[in-house]
Amino acid sequence: MKPTNAADLKRINAMFSTIQGLLQNLWARWQDEGKYENIDDYGKVIAKNLPKGFKLSRMTKRPFGFEFSINGGLYAIKATGQYLSWKRVS
């Protein structure tokens, strides 16, 4: 796996900053409605809010979050009751 280039890091951090509020709201809703709702419906909402060039790969239930790709790199964002974070996964 080659390192993420500086331009992609800047774009990922900008996306992360703009999507945090939405992700927190969806996480809170998932805590209440997760037994009754389809996680992929949450992915549709997130995908609509991702900037051009980002592609949602899949949603995850535990931890709540999603995987996305940009320029051939795969990354994961997760949300908990205490924090949001992202990392490269491949």
Rosetta blueprint (number, residue, H / E / L):
1 M L
2 K L
3 P L
4 T L
5 N L
6 A H
7 A H
8 D H
9 L H
10 K H
11 R H
12 I H
13 N H
14 A H
15 M H
16 F H
17 S H
18 T H
19 I H
20 Q H
21 G H
22 L H
23 L H
24 Q H
25 N H
26 L H
27 W H
28 A H
29 R H
30 W H
31 Q H
32 D H
33 E H
34 G L
35 K L
36 Y L
37 E L
38 N L
39 I H
40 D H
41 D H
42 Y H
43 G H
44 K H
45 V H
46 I H
47 A H
48 K H
49 N H
50 L L
51 P L
52 K L
53 G L
54 F L
55 K E
56 L E
57 S E
58 R E
59 M E
60 T E
61 K L
62 R L
63 P L
64 F E
65 G E
66 F E
67 E E
68 F E
69 S E
70 I E
71 N L
72 G L
73 G E
74 L E
75 Y E
76 A E
77 I E
78 K E
79 A E
80 T L
81 G L
82 Q L
83 Y L
84 L E
85 S E
86 W E
87 K E
88 R E
89 V L
90 S L
